[in-house]
Amino acid sequence: MEQIPESKFEDKRMNVIEELVEQNVFKINGKQLYETSLYELMKTYTEKN
């Protein structure tokens, strides 16, 4: 069963993390994806696409 996200912000963050993992990105600047801010996640995501 999938966990219900707390907010749209958190939902977007989890979607971006899932997309990055599918692209074999597991760390950004030495941090695990779940430890990074949405800004850093989006920056990396847009650079990859």
C-alpha positions as CSV (number, residue, x, y, z in Angstrom):
1,M,0.0,0.0,0.0
2,E,1.3,3.4,-0.9
3,Q,1.6,6.0,1.8
4,I,-0.5,9.2,1.4
5,P,1.7,12.2,1.0
6,E,1.4,15.0,3.5
7,S,1.1,17.8,0.9
8,K,1.4,18.5,-2.8
9,F,4.9,19.7,-2.1
10,E,5.9,16.4,-0.5
11,D,4.1,14.5,-3.4
12,K,6.1,16.5,-6.0
13,R,9.4,15.8,-4.1
14,M,8.7,12.1,-4.0
15,N,7.9,12.0,-7.7
16,V,11.1,13.8,-8.5
17,I,13.1,11.4,-6.3
18,E,11.5,8.4,-8.1
19,E,12.3,9.8,-11.5
20,L,15.9,10.4,-10.5
21,V,16.3,6.9,-9.1
22,E,15.0,5.6,-12.5
23,Q,17.8,7.5,-14.1
24,N,20.3,5.9,-11.7
25,V,20.8,9.1,-9.7
26,F,21.1,8.2,-6.0
27,K,23.1,11.1,-4.5
28,I,23.4,14.8,-5.1
29,N,26.5,16.6,-3.8
30,G,27.3,13.6,-1.6
31,K,23.8,13.6,0.0
32,Q,21.1,10.9,-0.3
33,L,18.1,12.1,-2.4
34,Y,15.8,12.1,0.6
35,E,18.2,14.5,2.4
36,T,18.2,17.1,-0.3
37,S,15.9,20.0,-0.8
38,L,13.2,20.1,-3.5
39,Y,15.2,22.9,-5.2
40,E,18.3,20.7,-5.5
41,L,16.2,17.8,-6.7
42,M,14.5,19.9,-9.4
43,K,17.8,21.4,-10.5
44,T,19.4,18.0,-11.0
45,Y,16.2,16.6,-12.6
46,T,16.0,19.4,-15.2
47,E,19.7,19.1,-16.0
48,K,19.2,15.3,-16.7
49,N,16.3,15.9,-19.0
